[in-house]
Amino acid sequence: MNRSSVKELLQSDKFLHEVHVKGWVRTFRSNRFIALNDGSTINNIQCVVDFENTNEALLKRITTSAAVSITGTLVESQGKGQKVEINVTNLEILGDSNPDEYPIQPKKHSLEFLRENAHLRVRTNTFSAVMRVRSKLSFAVHKYFQDNGFNYVNTPIITGSDAEGAGEMFKVTNFEANKAPLNEEGQIDYKQDFFGKETNLTVSGQLEAETYAMALGKVYTFGPTFRAENSNTTRHLAEFWMIEPEVAFMDLDGNMDLSEDFIKSVLGYVLEHCEDDLAFLDQRLTQEEKSKPQAQRSDMSLLEKLRFVVDNNFKRVSYTEAIDILRNSKPNKKKKFQFPINEWGADLQSEHERFLVEKHFKCPVILFDYPADIKAFYMRLNEDGKTVRAMDVLFPGIGEIVGGAQREERLDVLKEKMAALNIDEKELWWYLDTRKFGTAIHSGFGLGFERLVLFTTGMSNIRDVIPFPRTPQNAEF
């Protein structure tokens, strides 16, 4: 007999026919009622065991997280909460679970405890919901770009360039520790290393994606990136996934259009296809908010935040205008900002970004034309000589979620900017070549996938939206 999923059975209206299902026991009550889940949905299906005709030794093996195979008759449920249940005619234990040793008991556990058991935490309602939403978001990302004529490009994980210029990169080497050969200057001789030069794990696929955009027109990357930043905040990971589209012949206005349309599309997709999981996560967040002081509570539920983004036009505001708004705002004048805004050129913090979105404009915001001094070398310099064609998309509750720019396509200007930052032209000769042979206006942006999952699920710590988080002093599992 073909196996059905729990999700299929819960949606079925064909009663009194034999079904076959496999899954894990969530709870077993009164030696009679099994709550069974197979990961296809957040909801369990109730399986009713005839305990009088079931071997007692078998009943004792029906414990939380045991894997079982069940055959029975699908009938209309006699209880509340679901319309169907299974009257069990045959039950087989596929994998025992010792209740005295299994750490994820059917009770509330702290998120810290569950991180310590990351290999099992996905069996809880919260993490199974988060990971199903993550999966659907991932599919929605590819679907959007494929539907809109983009080519998927797999950029290198091992790279010899630092796209961000921050230097916080993990080194890749074949040298043994403390045995690296030295050159005549007493420095490590990377010419003898595996790749013949100093290499690292990538922080971004953008530079390589730009080269492909200048041949394929519209491309995107979606892959792992790494940052050796010794940060233990709720918003940082050492290993994370980045979404980075690059488009030839597109200026900053087109880039802002693309980012808004993309975000609305993928969030709209999960709203349509993850209804049960989002309803659960919405309820979970509401309960979490009740435990916070009144001043720290969000004004919107999770579903309201998602609708806030999908249903509102994004307000486009220049950095200069935003600084004026922030400088004259009540929180700034009353010194309630942790980082006061005093002058043009300040690097905006999350508190400033959230004020603009949640309090001032009351809609998602795209800031553009940032000071050149606080942005990367590859962003196109404006005619004023002091700002660049950069843009950031700001969301409620999270601040910046997307960062992008029109790229500097002028060879002479790009060389000047690289020289000012002591970036060696020899290291990026191939990047400069694209400005020699058929240069053109082009733009793109980067979106940290985990930031998007964090926003979509309402979780408060980025370590809880990736299967196995990599952070300082933590590479378990």
C-alpha positions as CSV (number, residue, x, y, z in Angstrom):
1,M,0.0,0.0,0.0
2,N,1.3,3.5,-0.9
3,R,2.2,5.7,2.1
4,S,0.3,8.9,2.6
5,S,1.7,12.0,4.3
6,V,0.0,13.4,7.4
7,K,-0.7,16.6,5.5
8,E,-2.5,14.7,2.8
9,L,-4.6,12.7,5.3
10,L,-5.6,15.8,7.3
11,Q,-6.9,17.4,4.1
12,S,-8.7,14.3,2.9
13,D,-12.5,13.9,2.9
14,K,-12.5,10.2,1.9
15,F,-13.6,8.4,5.0
16,L,-13.7,4.7,5.8
17,H,-10.9,3.7,3.5
18,E,-7.6,2.1,4.5
19,V,-4.5,4.3,4.8
20,H,-0.8,3.8,5.5
21,V,1.3,6.4,7.3
22,K,4.8,6.6,8.9
23,G,6.1,9.2,11.3
24,W,7.3,10.0,14.8
25,V,5.2,9.9,18.0
26,R,4.7,13.3,19.5
27,T,2.6,12.1,22.4
28,F,0.9,8.9,23.5
29,R,-2.1,9.3,25.9
30,S,-4.1,6.9,27.9
31,N,-2.4,3.9,26.1
32,R,-4.8,4.8,23.3
33,F,-4.2,8.1,21.4
34,I,-1.0,8.6,19.4
35,A,-0.3,12.1,18.0
36,L,1.7,11.3,14.9
37,N,3.8,13.7,12.9
38,D,5.9,13.1,9.8
39,G,7.3,16.6,9.1
40,S,4.9,17.3,6.2
41,T,2.9,19.8,8.3
42,I,3.0,21.3,11.8
43,N,-0.3,19.5,12.6
44,N,-0.4,16.0,14.0
45,I,-2.9,13.3,13.1
46,Q,-4.5,11.3,15.9
47,C,-4.2,7.6,15.6
48,V,-6.5,5.6,17.9
49,V,-5.1,2.3,19.2
50,D,-7.3,-0.6,20.3
51,F,-5.3,-1.2,23.5
52,E,-7.3,-4.2,24.6
53,N,-6.2,-6.1,21.5
54,T,-2.6,-4.7,21.3
55,N,0.3,-6.4,22.8
56,E,1.3,-4.8,26.1
57,A,5.0,-5.0,25.2
58,L,4.3,-3.1,22.0
59,L,2.4,-0.4,23.8
60,K,5.4,0.3,26.1
61,R,7.5,1.0,23.0
62,I,5.2,3.7,21.8
63,T,7.2,6.6,23.3
64,T,7.8,10.2,22.3
65,S,9.9,10.3,19.1
66,A,9.7,6.6,18.4
67,A,9.4,6.0,14.6
68,V,6.3,4.0,13.7
69,S,4.4,2.6,10.8
70,I,0.6,2.6,11.0
71,T,-2.1,1.1,8.9
72,G,-5.7,1.8,9.6
73,T,-9.0,3.2,8.6
74,L,-9.4,7.0,8.1
75,V,-12.6,8.1,9.9
76,E,-14.3,11.3,11.0
77,S,-12.7,12.5,14.2
78,Q,-14.8,12.1,17.4
79,G,-12.8,14.9,19.1
80,K,-12.1,18.6,18.5
81,G,-9.3,20.1,16.6
82,Q,-9.2,18.0,13.4
83,K,-11.8,16.5,11.1
84,V,-10.1,13.1,10.7
85,E,-8.3,10.4,12.6
86,I,-7.0,6.9,12.1
87,N,-8.4,3.8,13.7
88,V,-5.3,1.7,13.9
89,T,-5.4,-1.9,12.6
90,N,-1.7,-2.5,12.4
91,L,1.2,-0.8,14.2
92,E,4.9,-1.5,13.8
93,I,7.8,0.1,15.7
94,L,10.4,1.2,13.2
95,G,12.8,2.8,15.6
96,D,12.6,2.9,19.4
97,S,13.2,6.0,21.5
98,N,14.2,5.7,25.1
99,P,12.1,8.2,27.1
100,D,14.7,8.4,29.8
101,E,17.4,9.6,27.4
102,Y,15.5,11.5,24.8
103,P,16.2,15.2,25.6
104,I,13.3,16.9,23.7
105,Q,10.3,16.1,25.9
106,P,6.8,17.3,25.1
107,K,7.1,20.5,27.1
108,K,8.5,24.0,26.7
109,H,12.3,24.2,26.3
110,S,14.4,27.3,26.1
111,L,15.9,28.2,22.8
112,E,19.4,28.0,24.3
113,F,18.8,24.4,25.3
114,L,17.5,23.5,21.9
115,R,20.6,25.1,20.3
116,E,22.6,22.6,22.3
117,N,20.5,19.9,20.7
118,A,20.4,21.3,17.2
119,H,20.3,17.8,15.7
120,L,17.0,17.1,17.4
121,R,15.4,20.6,17.7
122,V,13.7,20.4,14.3
123,R,11.4,17.8,15.9
124,T,9.7,20.6,17.9
125,N,6.8,22.6,16.5
126,T,8.7,25.8,16.5
127,F,11.7,24.6,14.5
128,S,9.8,22.4,12.2
129,A,7.7,25.4,11.3
130,V,10.7,27.7,10.9
131,M,12.5,25.2,8.6
132,R,9.5,24.5,6.4
133,V,9.1,28.3,6.0
134,R,12.9,28.5,5.2
135,S,12.5,25.8,2.6
136,K,9.5,27.6,0.9
137,L,11.4,30.9,1.0
138,S,14.4,29.3,-0.7
139,F,12.1,28.0,-3.5
140,A,10.4,31.3,-3.8
141,V,13.8,33.0,-4.3
142,H,14.7,30.7,-7.2
143,K,11.2,30.9,-8.6
144,Y,11.2,34.7,-8.7
145,F,14.5,35.0,-10.6
146,Q,13.8,32.1,-12.9
147,D,10.4,33.5,-13.8
148,N,12.0,36.9,-14.5
149,G,14.7,35.7,-16.9
150,F,17.7,35.6,-14.5
151,N,20.5,33.0,-14.9
152,Y,21.6,31.2,-11.7
153,V,25.4,31.5,-11.3
154,N,27.5,29.5,-8.8
155,T,30.3,31.9,-7.7
156,P,33.4,30.6,-6.0
157,I,33.5,29.8,-2.3
158,I,37.3,30.0,-2.3
159,T,38.5,33.5,-3.4
160,G,41.6,35.6,-3.5
161,S,39.6,38.9,-3.2
162,D,37.8,40.7,-0.4
163,A,34.6,42.1,-1.8
164,E,33.7,43.9,1.3
165,G,37.2,45.3,2.1
166,A,36.7,44.6,5.8
167,G,39.4,41.9,6.0
168,E,37.3,39.7,8.2
169,M,37.8,36.5,6.2
170,F,38.6,32.9,7.0
171,K,41.9,31.8,5.4
172,V,42.1,28.8,3.2
173,T,45.6,27.1,3.2
174,N,47.3,23.8,2.8
175,F,50.1,24.7,5.1
176,E,50.5,22.9,8.4
177,A,50.1,25.1,11.5
178,N,53.4,26.8,12.5
179,K,55.1,25.2,9.5
180,A,54.3,27.7,6.7
181,P,57.4,28.6,4.6
182,L,58.6,32.1,4.6
183,N,59.9,34.3,1.8
184,E,63.0,36.5,1.8
185,E,61.1,39.3,3.6
186,G,60.2,36.9,6.4
187,Q,56.5,36.7,5.4
188,I,54.5,33.6,4.6
189,D,55.3,32.5,1.1
190,Y,51.8,31.8,-0.3
191,K,53.4,31.0,-3.7
192,Q,54.1,27.6,-2.2
193,D,50.6,27.1,-1.0
194,F,48.0,25.0,-2.8
195,F,46.5,27.9,-4.9
196,G,49.8,29.7,-5.3
197,K,48.4,32.8,-3.6
198,E,46.6,33.9,-0.4
199,T,43.0,32.7,-0.5
200,N,40.0,32.9,1.8
201,L,36.4,31.8,2.1
202,T,34.2,34.3,0.3
203,V,32.2,37.0,2.0
204,S,30.2,37.7,-1.2
205,G,29.8,36.5,-4.7
206,Q,29.0,40.0,-6.0
207,L,32.3,40.8,-7.9
208,E,32.2,37.5,-9.8
209,A,28.5,37.9,-10.5
210,E,29.1,41.3,-12.0
211,T,31.4,39.7,-14.6
212,Y,28.6,37.3,-15.6
213,A,26.0,40.0,-15.7
214,M,28.1,41.8,-18.3
215,A,27.6,38.7,-20.6
216,L,24.3,37.1,-19.5
217,G,22.5,40.3,-18.7
218,K,20.6,39.2,-15.6
219,V,22.2,36.8,-13.1
220,Y,21.8,35.9,-9.4
221,T,23.8,34.0,-6.8
222,F,22.4,32.1,-3.9
223,G,25.0,30.4,-1.8
224,P,27.0,30.2,1.4
225,T,29.2,33.1,2.5
226,F,31.5,33.4,5.5
227,R,32.7,36.2,7.8
228,A,35.3,35.9,10.5
229,E,33.8,38.6,12.7
230,N,34.1,37.9,16.4
231,S,30.5,38.9,17.1
232,N,28.1,37.1,19.4
233,T,25.0,39.2,18.7
234,T,21.6,37.9,17.7
235,R,22.1,39.1,14.2
236,H,25.5,37.6,13.2
237,L,26.7,34.3,11.9
238,A,30.1,33.1,10.7
239,E,28.5,31.1,7.9
240,F,25.3,32.3,6.2
241,W,23.6,32.4,2.8
242,M,23.5,35.4,0.5
243,I,21.1,36.2,-2.4
244,E,22.8,38.5,-4.9
245,P,21.3,39.6,-8.2
246,E,23.3,41.6,-10.7
247,V,21.7,43.2,-13.8
248,A,23.4,44.9,-16.8
249,F,22.0,48.2,-18.1
250,M,20.1,48.8,-14.9
251,D,20.5,52.0,-12.9
252,L,19.8,52.7,-9.2
253,D,16.1,53.3,-9.8
254,G,15.8,50.0,-11.5
255,N,17.6,48.4,-8.6
256,M,15.2,49.8,-6.1
257,D,12.3,48.6,-8.3
258,L,13.8,45.1,-8.4
259,S,14.4,44.8,-4.7
260,E,10.9,45.9,-3.8
261,D,9.2,43.6,-6.3
262,F,11.5,40.7,-5.3
263,I,10.8,41.0,-1.6
264,K,7.0,41.4,-2.0
265,S,7.0,38.3,-4.3
266,V,8.8,35.9,-2.0
267,L,6.9,37.1,1.1
268,G,3.6,36.8,-0.8
269,Y,4.6,33.2,-1.8
270,V,5.1,32.1,1.8
271,L,1.9,33.8,3.0
272,E,0.1,31.7,0.4
273,H,1.9,28.4,0.9
274,C,2.8,28.4,4.6
275,E,-0.5,29.3,6.2
276,D,-0.4,26.8,9.0
277,D,3.2,27.3,10.0
278,L,2.9,31.1,9.9
279,A,-0.3,31.0,12.0
280,F,1.6,28.9,14.6
281,L,4.6,31.3,14.5
282,D,2.3,34.3,14.7
283,Q,0.7,32.9,17.9
284,R,4.1,32.0,19.3
285,L,5.4,35.5,18.8
286,T,2.3,37.0,20.4
287,Q,2.9,34.9,23.5
288,E,6.6,36.0,23.5
289,E,5.6,39.6,23.2
290,K,3.4,39.4,26.3
291,S,6.4,38.5,28.4
292,K,8.2,41.7,27.5
293,P,7.9,45.1,29.2
294,Q,5.2,47.2,27.5
295,A,7.7,49.6,26.1
296,Q,9.5,46.9,24.2
297,R,6.5,45.2,22.7
298,S,5.9,45.3,19.0
299,D,2.9,47.2,17.7
300,M,2.3,44.5,15.0
301,S,1.8,40.8,15.0
302,L,4.0,38.6,12.7
303,L,1.3,38.3,10.0
304,E,0.7,42.1,10.3
305,K,4.4,42.7,9.7
306,L,4.4,40.5,6.6
307,R,1.3,42.2,5.3
308,F,2.9,45.6,6.2
309,V,5.7,44.8,3.7
310,V,3.6,43.1,1.0
311,D,0.8,45.6,0.9
312,N,2.7,48.9,1.3
313,N,4.7,50.8,-1.3
314,F,8.3,51.3,-0.2
315,K,9.0,54.9,0.5
316,R,12.2,56.2,-1.2
317,V,14.2,58.7,0.8
318,S,17.7,60.1,0.2
319,Y,20.2,59.7,3.0
320,T,20.5,63.5,3.3
321,E,16.7,63.8,3.9
322,A,16.8,60.9,6.4
323,I,19.6,62.6,8.4
324,D,17.5,65.8,8.6
325,I,14.5,63.8,9.8
326,L,16.5,62.0,12.4
327,R,18.4,65.0,13.6
328,N,15.1,66.8,14.2
329,S,13.3,63.9,15.7
330,K,12.0,63.8,19.3
331,P,14.1,60.7,20.2
332,N,17.3,62.5,19.0
333,K,16.5,65.8,20.7
334,K,15.6,64.1,23.9
335,K,18.8,62.0,23.7
336,K,16.9,58.7,23.6
337,F,18.9,57.3,20.7
338,Q,21.9,55.2,21.8
339,F,23.8,56.7,18.9
340,P,22.8,60.4,18.6
341,I,22.6,61.9,15.1
342,N,24.6,65.2,15.1
343,E,25.9,65.7,11.6
344,W,25.7,64.5,7.9
345,G,28.0,61.5,7.3
346,A,26.9,59.4,10.3
347,D,26.6,55.7,9.7
348,L,23.0,54.9,10.5
349,Q,22.3,52.2,13.2
350,S,19.3,49.9,13.5
351,E,17.5,52.2,15.9
352,H,17.6,55.0,13.3
353,E,16.4,52.7,10.5
354,R,13.6,51.3,12.6
355,F,12.5,54.9,13.6
356,L,12.2,55.9,10.0
357,V,10.1,52.7,9.1
358,E,8.0,52.3,12.2
359,K,7.5,55.8,13.5
360,H,8.0,58.4,10.8
361,F,7.0,56.9,7.4
362,K,5.1,53.9,8.7
363,C,6.0,51.8,5.7
364,P,9.1,50.0,4.4
365,V,11.8,52.5,3.4
366,I,14.5,52.5,0.8
367,L,17.4,54.9,1.6
368,F,19.7,56.0,-1.3
369,D,22.6,58.2,-2.1
370,Y,24.8,57.5,0.9
371,P,28.1,59.3,1.8
372,A,30.9,57.7,-0.2
373,D,33.1,57.5,2.9
374,I,30.8,54.9,4.6
375,K,30.2,52.7,1.5
376,A,32.3,50.2,-0.6
377,F,34.7,51.1,-3.4
378,Y,32.6,49.6,-6.2
379,M,29.6,51.9,-5.7
380,R,29.1,54.5,-8.4
381,L,30.2,58.0,-7.4
382,N,27.6,60.7,-7.9
383,E,28.3,64.0,-9.6
384,D,28.5,65.8,-6.3
385,G,31.7,63.8,-5.6
386,K,30.7,63.0,-2.0
387,T,27.8,60.5,-2.3
388,V,27.4,57.2,-4.1
389,R,24.5,55.5,-5.8
390,A,23.9,53.1,-2.9
391,M,20.6,51.9,-1.5
392,D,19.4,50.0,1.6
393,V,16.0,48.5,2.2
394,L,14.7,49.0,5.7
395,F,12.0,46.8,7.4
396,P,10.1,47.0,10.6
397,G,11.6,45.3,13.6
398,I,14.9,44.6,11.9
399,G,16.2,47.7,10.1
400,E,18.4,47.1,7.1
401,I,17.6,43.8,5.2
402,V,18.9,44.6,1.7
403,G,22.0,46.5,0.7
404,G,22.8,47.4,-2.9
405,A,24.1,49.9,-5.4
406,Q,24.6,51.0,-8.9
407,R,28.1,49.8,-9.6
408,E,31.0,52.1,-10.7
409,E,31.3,51.3,-14.4
410,R,33.9,54.0,-15.2
411,L,37.4,52.6,-15.3
412,D,39.2,55.8,-14.3
413,V,36.9,56.6,-11.4
414,L,37.1,53.0,-10.1
415,K,40.9,53.0,-10.3
416,E,41.0,56.3,-8.3
417,K,38.7,54.9,-5.6
418,M,40.7,51.7,-5.3
419,A,44.0,53.7,-5.0
420,A,42.5,55.8,-2.3
421,L,41.7,52.7,-0.3
422,N,45.0,51.0,-1.1
423,I,43.3,48.2,-3.0
424,D,45.9,46.5,-5.3
425,E,44.8,46.7,-9.0
426,K,46.8,43.5,-9.7
427,E,44.5,41.6,-7.3
428,L,41.4,42.7,-9.2
429,W,42.7,42.9,-12.7
430,W,39.9,40.7,-14.0
431,Y,37.3,43.0,-12.3
432,L,38.8,46.0,-14.0
433,D,38.8,44.2,-17.4
434,T,35.0,44.4,-17.4
435,R,35.3,48.2,-17.4
436,K,37.7,48.0,-20.4
437,F,35.7,45.8,-22.7
438,G,32.1,46.9,-23.3
439,T,31.5,48.7,-19.9
440,A,27.9,49.6,-19.1
441,I,25.8,50.8,-16.3
442,H,24.8,47.9,-14.0
443,S,23.4,47.4,-10.5
444,G,22.7,44.7,-7.9
445,F,22.0,44.1,-4.3
446,G,22.7,41.6,-1.5
447,L,20.2,40.1,0.9
448,G,21.3,37.9,3.8
449,F,18.9,34.9,3.5
450,E,18.9,34.3,7.3
451,R,17.8,37.9,7.9
452,L,14.9,37.3,5.6
453,V,14.0,34.0,7.4
454,L,14.3,35.8,10.7
455,F,11.9,38.5,9.6
456,T,9.4,36.0,8.1
457,T,9.3,33.7,11.1
458,G,9.4,36.2,13.9
459,M,12.3,34.5,15.6
460,S,14.5,36.8,17.7
461,N,17.9,35.1,17.2
462,I,19.5,34.4,13.8
463,R,21.0,31.2,15.2
464,D,17.5,29.8,15.2
465,V,16.7,30.1,11.5
466,I,19.6,28.1,10.1
467,P,19.9,24.3,10.7
468,F,23.3,24.3,12.3
469,P,24.6,27.8,13.3
470,R,28.3,28.6,13.0
471,T,29.3,31.3,15.5
472,P,32.5,32.2,17.5
473,Q,33.6,29.1,19.6
474,N,30.8,27.0,18.1
475,A,31.2,24.6,15.2
476,E,29.2,21.7,16.8
477,F,27.3,19.2,14.7
